[in-house]
Structure formats: C-alpha cells, structure tokens
C-alpha cells in the first residue's frame, strides 16, 4: 500500500516541514517553560540590562532570561503561523497525492471488487434459491418457523432487483468495473 508521501514529493516535503516545525515548537516551549521556572525561583534583585549598562554592571541572569523568554514567545508565534500555512498547503496537496495513490492501487482495487462481485453473485443465487424454497413451503401452508428464523432480511428481496446485492452490482457497473 503506497503512502501519500511515496506518491507525492510535494506532500512528503510538506509533511517533513510540519514535523520540523512541531519539533521546533516543542523545543521552544520546553526552553521557555524552563526559563520561566528558573525566573520564578530566582530571588535575586533584577536590574534591567539598560540600567545595568549605565551602572557598568553586567546584566543579571534573571534579566537575560526574561529577554530570552520574550524571544521564545515571538518564535512560538512565528512557528504557529508557519504551522497554519503548512497545514493549508498539506490540505491542498492531499488531493493530488490521493489521486496518485488511487492510480497506483487501482488494479488491485479492481481485482478485489471483482472478487466481491463474484462472491455476491453466488450469494445472490443461493439467496434466490432459499427464497424459492420458503415460497414453496408457504404455498403448501407448511409452518417452517421451527427450523429457525434464517431469512436474510438484510439482503432485501431476492426477486425484485432492489436488494442490497443488486444495488452493489449496479454501483460497481456504474463505477466502471468489469463485472
């Protein structure tokens, strides 16, 4: 069974890009959360980097962490926007990839439809034969309920051509399968 990625290079590239974006998002979120925990746990006094520079001091670790948190939040927003765009592109590429996959499996699909049709024709003949027997029993006023309720009502009427088997065969013909 071919995958959509195997059937469409465009689709495969987009799925890879989505995985990269998801990985980047996970890393950014994990880093941001770690920094936020560290900031919350840090009890030192905070001096903004611009003030520290005026004082001739190095910026505090807490201030640098806050700056990095802001950068990560911006990155997360950018990654979310990129993810929405890639998701739309994947959606657009999905139809073409599905068509290519369907073209690849069409011969096997047709073989299996034909196999089901052949089995249904055998079932239809058995169903009609069973219905004939039941009608013969009813014509002789034989109460055959003691044999068990074995009528396959789910198949519909065997004689009028509107049963489920007849409908399936009609749909298969209309879909172009050689039955």
URCORCOR-V910559 format. One line per field, one symbol per residue. phi: phi as a letter, one per 40 degrees, with the letter a starting at -180 (. if undefined). psi: psi as a letter, one per 30 degrees, with the letter a starting at -180 (. if undefined). burial: I if it has 24 or more other C-alpha atoms within 12 Angstrom, else O. A space follows every 50 residues. Layout:
phi: ???
psi: ???
burial: ???
This chain:
phi: .ccccccacccccccccccccccccccccccccccccccccccccbbddc cdcccgccccccccccccdcccccccccccccccccdccccccccccccc cccccdccdcdcccccccccccccccccccccccccccccfccbccchcb ccdccgccbcgbcccdcccccccccgccb
psi: jkleeffjeeeeeeeeeeeeeeeeeeeeeeeeeeeeeeeefjglkkkkee eeeefglkkleeeeeeeeeeeeeeeeeeeeeeeeeeeeeeeefeeeeeee eeeefeeeeeeeeeeeeeeeeeeeeeeeeeeeeeeeeeeghkjgfffkjg kifffakfffggleeeeeeeeeeffgkj.
burial: OOOIOOIIOIIOOIIOOIOOIIOOIOOIIOIIOOIIOOIOOOOOOOOOOO OOOOOOOOOIOIIOIIOOIOOIIOIIOOIOOOIOOIIOOIOOIIOOIIOO IOOOOOOOOOOOIOOOIOOIOOOIOOIIOOIOOIOOOOOOOOOOOOOOOO OOOOIOOIOOOOOIIIOIIOOIOOOOOOO
